[in-house]
Amino acid sequence: MANVVVVGSQWGDEGKGKIVDWLSERADIVARFQGGHNAGHTLVIDGAVYKLSLLPSGVVREGKLAVIGNGVVIDPWALMKEINTLQSQGVEITNKRLRIAQNATLILPLHQELDALREKAAGKGKIGTTKRGIGPAYEDKVGRRAIRVMDLANLEALPAKIDRMLSHHNALRRGLNEPELIAQDVIEQLTEIAAFIEPFAEPVWQLLDNQRRAGKRILFEGAQGVLLDVDHGTYPFVTSSNTVAAQAASGCGIGPTAIDYVLGITKAYTTRVGMGPFPTELEDDVGQRLGERGHEFGTVTGRQRRCGWFDACLVRQTIKVAGITGIALTKLDVLDGFEHLKICTGYKIGDVLYDHLPANEDLQARVEPVYETLEGWSQTTAGARSWADLPAAAIKYVRRVEELIEAPVAMLSTSPEREDTILVQDPFED
């Protein structure tokens, strides 16, 4: 049985929710492997809309096991709110349906406060974070002072761990002219939430190993996109974790040989939320049209997304660094009605041509896209479920995308509805 990793091949918001939901019907287990509640998925199932941030997309389907891996940083209060919201929609969440890695790091209120304080202090140099404490929690993880899920099972040992954490945080707060935190307040916060989260805790690495040996299909779900990877993205305007497919192994406690297929979710144009370089961004009527037709607002933040033409140069780069086997091309229907479409094939700075986005921040800000123009189509592609339903020009666009990114289109999405999908290659049957 194949195990599949799903990653976003751009800056996130590529439509992973629908594709993961579509694939989760074929999987037995859906596991999140990185990120936090700073990224969202919107699922539309039988007319019901579910908005998820921390929970894996498979959690809304009966008979599927949802897993939150050790690579995820977890805000237990946000998780409780999300679970309560789903339960109010009729989705029962118990530890039979959801498991959380014992060694996952917790996001505390002090992390969120520090996130906001830093962004405010940075002024024009701000990164554009969601202020949800993701970065500070990852910092504590690598600084070996984090509070983890397993720590809530032994509350008596918390004071020493909190003291170690606050020796760092209070020094930062003094430097920001903020009052110091009191250890007892943090302990009380964790004591109150412990009874909620502890029943879900488990050695996830062992669970997944046993399930894999039993022949179960595992779908590994990432958040954000490869261009937000802390190593391979548009640094420093990135998230605080690795978002590439390799993170599925370390973020869930499995070996890389357990991964059989990597599906890169790819929007038929390009969007980005927040600060940072965006070579194909359109700040004109075309960009406005893409945003309006694509309903480009963040699931978590509600922020309007920046829009631009498809950047094949960037996607080709992410396909290589993330080891993507094939892509799921989403939102093709948003391009309906354009007389001409442009695709970025490379960049230039002055007379120098680039076949990739340079890692240097200064160079990234200076690159200019090199475009080729394709014929658009006037017919609709919305709701298409076979190649025969697509205009010839739309098929030509898809085939040119495949050539430029050097990877096949395995799936094609033509609306938010999960059934409006053209399957070329089932990742689970690869």
C-alpha positions in Angstrom: 0.0 0.0 0.0 1.3 3.5 -1.0 1.9 6.2 1.6 1.4 9.7 0.2 2.8 13.1 1.3 0.8 16.2 0.3 2.7 19.6 0.3 1.9 23.0 -1.1 4.3 23.9 -4.0 3.9 27.7 -3.7 3.4 30.0 -0.8 0.5 28.1 0.7 -3.3 28.6 0.0 -3.1 26.3 -3.0 -6.3 24.3 -2.2 -4.8 21.5 -0.1 -7.9 21.1 2.0 -10.1 19.8 -0.9 -7.3 17.6 -2.3 -6.4 16.1 1.1 -10.1 15.5 1.7 -10.4 13.8 -1.7 -7.4 11.6 -0.9 -8.4 10.9 2.7 -11.3 8.8 1.4 -8.7 6.4 0.1 -6.5 6.6 3.2 -6.8 5.0 6.6 -4.8 7.6 8.5 -4.3 11.3 7.9 -1.3 12.8 9.7 -0.2 16.4 10.1 3.6 16.7 10.2 4.6 20.4 10.7 3.3 23.9 11.3 0.7 25.1 13.8 -2.7 26.8 13.7 -1.3 29.6 11.4 -2.5 27.8 8.3 -6.1 26.8 7.4 -8.0 24.3 5.3 -11.5 24.8 4.1 -13.4 21.6 3.3 -16.8 21.5 1.6 -18.5 18.1 2.1 -22.1 17.6 1.1 -22.7 21.3 1.3 -21.3 21.6 4.9 -18.2 23.9 5.3 -15.5 22.9 7.8 -12.6 25.2 8.6 -9.6 23.4 10.1 -6.3 24.8 11.3 -4.6 22.2 13.5 -6.7 19.1 12.9 -5.8 16.9 9.9 -8.4 17.1 7.1 -9.4 13.4 7.5 -10.8 14.1 11.0 -14.2 15.0 9.5 -14.6 11.6 7.9 -16.0 8.5 9.7 -13.6 5.6 10.0 -10.4 7.7 9.5 -7.7 8.1 12.2 -6.4 11.6 12.5 -2.8 12.1 13.8 -1.0 15.3 14.9 2.8 14.5 14.6 5.7 15.7 16.7 6.7 18.3 14.1 3.5 20.3 14.8 3.5 23.0 17.5 0.2 22.8 19.3 -1.8 25.6 20.9 -4.1 23.4 23.2 -6.6 26.2 23.7 -6.9 26.7 19.9 -7.2 22.9 19.5 -10.0 22.7 22.1 -11.9 25.6 20.3 -11.5 23.8 16.9 -12.7 20.5 18.3 -15.7 22.2 20.0 -16.6 23.9 16.8 -16.5 20.6 14.8 -18.5 18.9 17.5 -21.2 21.6 17.2 -21.3 20.7 13.5 -22.0 17.0 14.4 -18.4 15.7 14.1 -17.5 13.7 17.2 -13.9 14.0 18.2 -12.6 11.4 20.7 -9.2 9.7 21.3 -10.5 6.9 19.0 -10.5 9.4 16.2 -7.6 11.7 17.1 -4.1 11.0 18.4 -1.4 13.5 19.3 2.3 12.9 19.5 3.5 12.9 23.1 6.7 14.7 22.1 4.9 17.6 20.2 5.7 21.1 21.5 3.0 23.3 23.0 2.3 26.9 22.1 1.6 28.9 25.3 0.0 32.3 25.6 3.4 33.8 26.3 4.5 32.7 22.8 1.7 34.6 21.2 2.4 37.7 23.2 6.1 37.6 22.3 5.2 37.1 18.7 3.0 40.3 18.7 5.6 42.3 20.7 8.3 41.5 18.2 6.3 42.3 15.2 5.4 45.7 16.7 9.0 46.4 17.7 10.2 45.5 14.2 8.3 48.3 12.5 9.0 48.4 8.8 11.2 45.3 9.2 8.4 43.1 10.3 8.0 39.6 8.8 4.2 39.6 8.6 3.6 36.7 11.0 0.1 35.6 12.1 1.0 36.5 15.7 -0.1 33.0 16.8 3.1 32.2 18.6 4.4 29.7 16.1 7.9 31.0 15.7 8.6 31.5 19.5 7.3 28.0 20.2 9.7 26.5 17.6 12.5 28.6 19.1 11.9 27.1 22.5 11.8 23.7 20.9 15.3 24.0 19.4 16.4 25.9 22.5 15.5 22.8 24.6 13.3 24.7 27.0 9.8 23.9 25.4 6.9 22.4 27.3 5.7 19.3 25.4 2.4 17.3 25.4 3.9 14.6 27.6 4.8 17.1 30.3 1.1 17.6 31.1 1.0 14.0 32.3 3.3 14.9 35.2 2.2 18.3 36.6 4.5 18.0 39.6 7.6 18.3 37.3 6.3 21.5 35.6 7.7 24.2 38.0 11.3 23.4 37.2 10.6 23.3 33.4 8.6 26.6 33.6 11.5 28.3 35.5 13.9 27.2 32.8 11.6 28.6 30.1 11.0 31.9 31.9 14.7 32.5 32.5 14.8 33.1 28.7 11.5 34.7 28.2 11.7 37.2 31.0 15.1 38.4 29.8 13.5 39.1 26.4 10.6 40.9 28.0 12.9 43.1 30.0 14.6 44.1 26.8 11.2 45.0 25.4 10.2 47.0 28.5 7.5 44.5 29.3 6.6 43.1 32.8 8.0 39.7 33.6 5.9 36.6 33.6 5.0 34.8 36.9 5.7 31.1 36.9 2.6 30.2 38.9 0.4 31.9 36.3 1.8 29.7 33.5 1.5 26.6 35.7 -2.1 27.3 36.3 -2.8 27.8 32.6 -1.3 24.4 31.8 -3.0 22.7 34.7 -6.4 23.8 33.5 -5.8 22.5 29.9 -4.0 19.3 30.8 -7.1 17.2 31.4 -8.3 18.1 27.9 -5.3 17.3 25.8 -3.6 14.4 27.8 -6.1 11.7 26.7 -5.2 12.2 23.1 -1.4 11.7 23.7 0.4 8.7 22.3 3.8 7.6 20.9 2.8 8.5 17.4 5.9 7.0 15.8 5.0 3.6 17.2 1.3 4.0 16.2 2.3 4.8 12.6 4.9 2.0 12.4 2.3 -0.5 13.5 -0.3 0.8 11.1 2.1 0.8 8.2 3.2 -2.8 8.9 -0.5 -3.8 9.0 -0.8 -2.5 5.4 -2.7 0.7 6.2 -2.6 3.7 3.9 -1.2 6.8 5.4 -1.7 10.3 4.1 0.8 12.9 5.4 -0.5 16.4 5.3 1.6 19.6 5.4 0.7 23.2 6.1 1.8 26.3 4.3 3.9 25.8 1.2 7.4 24.9 0.1 8.2 28.6 -0.6 7.6 29.2 3.1 10.1 26.6 4.2 12.6 28.0 6.8 15.5 26.7 4.7 14.3 26.6 1.1 11.7 29.4 1.1 11.9 33.2 0.5 13.9 33.7 3.8 13.3 35.6 6.0 9.7 35.9 4.9 9.0 32.3 5.7 7.4 30.1 8.4 9.4 28.7 11.3 9.5 25.0 10.2 10.5 22.9 7.3 7.5 22.5 4.9 9.2 20.2 2.4 8.1 16.5 2.0 11.1 15.2 3.9 9.7 16.8 7.0 6.9 14.2 7.0 9.4 11.6 8.1 11.0 13.5 11.0 7.7 15.3 11.8 5.9 12.0 12.4 8.7 9.7 13.5 8.8 7.5 10.4 11.7 6.6 8.1 11.9 8.3 4.7 11.5 4.9 3.0 7.9 4.9 4.2 7.1 7.6 1.7 6.0 6.4 -1.7 4.5 9.4 -3.5 4.7 13.2 -3.0 1.8 15.2 -4.4 2.4 19.0 -4.8 -0.7 21.1 -4.6 -0.3 23.9 -7.2 -2.6 26.7 -8.0 -3.1 27.5 -11.7 -1.9 31.1 -10.9 0.1 32.4 -7.9 -0.9 33.9 -4.6 0.8 35.0 -1.4 -0.3 36.4 1.9 1.9 38.8 3.9 5.3 40.3 3.2 8.1 39.1 1.0 9.1 38.8 -2.7 6.5 37.9 -5.3 8.0 38.2 -8.9 4.8 37.7 -10.8 2.6 39.9 -8.6 -0.1 41.9 -10.5 -1.1 45.2 -8.8 -3.6 46.0 -11.6 -7.1 45.1 -12.7 -5.9 41.6 -13.7 -4.6 40.9 -10.2 -7.8 42.3 -8.8 -9.8 40.0 -11.1 -7.9 36.9 -10.1 -8.4 37.7 -6.4 -12.1 38.3 -6.8 -12.8 35.2 -8.9 -10.6 33.0 -6.7 -12.1 34.4 -3.4 -8.5 35.0 -2.2 -8.8 35.6 1.5 -6.9 33.7 4.1 -8.9 30.9 6.0 -7.1 31.7 9.3 -6.4 35.5 9.1 -8.9 36.7 6.6 -6.2 38.8 5.0 -6.5 39.4 1.2 -4.0 37.5 -0.8 -1.6 39.1 -3.3 -2.3 37.6 -6.8 -0.2 37.1 -9.9 0.5 34.9 -13.0 1.6 31.3 -12.7 5.3 31.1 -11.9 6.6 27.9 -13.5 10.2 28.8 -12.5 9.4 28.8 -8.8 7.3 25.7 -9.0 10.0 23.8 -10.9 12.4 24.8 -8.1 10.0 23.6 -5.3 9.4 20.3 -7.1 13.1 19.6 -7.0 13.7 20.6 -3.4 10.6 18.9 -2.1 10.9 15.7 -4.2 7.5 16.1 -5.7 6.3 13.2 -7.9 3.3 14.9 -9.5 1.1 17.9 -8.9 -2.6 18.6 -8.3 -3.4 21.7 -10.3 -6.2 23.7 -8.6 -8.4 26.6 -9.4 -8.1 26.2 -13.2 -11.6 27.7 -13.5 -10.4 31.0 -12.1 -8.6 31.6 -15.4 -11.8 31.2 -17.5 -12.5 34.3 -19.7 -9.0 35.7 -20.0 -8.1 36.5 -23.5 -4.4 35.8 -22.9 -2.5 34.1 -20.0 1.1 34.6 -19.0 3.5 32.1 -17.4 6.8 33.0 -15.9 9.6 30.8 -17.3 12.6 32.5 -15.6 13.9 35.7 -14.2 16.4 38.5 -15.1 18.3 41.1 -13.2 19.6 43.6 -15.8 21.1 41.4 -18.5 21.6 38.3 -16.2 19.1 35.5 -16.6 18.2 33.1 -13.9 16.5 29.7 -14.1 15.7 29.7 -10.4 14.9 32.3 -7.7 18.2 33.3 -6.0 18.4 32.6 -2.3 19.8 36.1 -1.6 17.1 38.4 -0.2 18.4 41.5 -2.1 18.5 39.6 -5.4 15.0 38.2 -4.8 13.7 41.8 -4.4 15.2 42.8 -7.8 14.3 39.9 -10.1 12.0 40.6 -13.0 9.9 37.8 -14.5 10.4 36.5 -18.0 7.0 35.6 -19.5 5.6 33.6 -22.3 2.1 34.3 -23.4 -0.6 31.7 -24.1 -4.0 31.9 -25.6 -6.8 32.0 -23.1 -10.3 30.5 -23.4 -13.8 31.9 -23.2 -15.6 28.7 -22.3 -16.0 27.6 -18.7 -13.9 24.9 -17.1 -15.9 25.1 -13.8 -17.1 21.6 -12.7 -15.2 19.7 -15.4 -14.6 16.1 -14.5 -12.9 14.8 -17.6 -10.4 16.1 -20.2 -13.3 16.1 -22.7 -15.0 18.8 -20.7 -12.1 21.2 -21.1 -11.5 23.7 -23.9 -8.6 23.0 -26.1 -6.8 26.1 -24.9 -7.1 25.0 -21.3 -5.6 21.6 -22.1 -2.8 23.4 -23.9 -2.2 25.5 -20.8 -2.0 22.5 -18.5 0.3 20.7 -20.9 2.6 23.7 -21.1 2.7 23.9 -17.3 3.8 20.2 -17.1 6.6 20.9 -19.6 7.9 23.9 -17.7 7.8 22.5 -14.2 9.2 19.1 -15.3 6.5 17.1 -13.5 3.1 15.6 -14.5 -0.3 16.8 -13.5 -1.7 13.9 -11.5 -5.0 15.7 -10.6 -6.8 18.7 -11.9 -9.3 20.6 -9.7 -12.0 22.7 -11.4 -14.1 23.9 -8.4 -14.1 23.8 -4.6 -16.4 20.7 -4.7 -14.4 17.5 -4.2 -16.2 15.7 -7.1 -15.1 18.3 -9.6 -11.7 16.7 -10.0 -10.0 15.1 -13.0 -7.9 12.2 -11.9 -4.9 11.4 -14.1 -2.8 9.4 -11.7 -4.0 8.1 -8.3 -1.1 8.7 -5.9 -2.2 5.7 -3.8 -1.9 3.4 -6.8 1.4 4.7 -8.1 
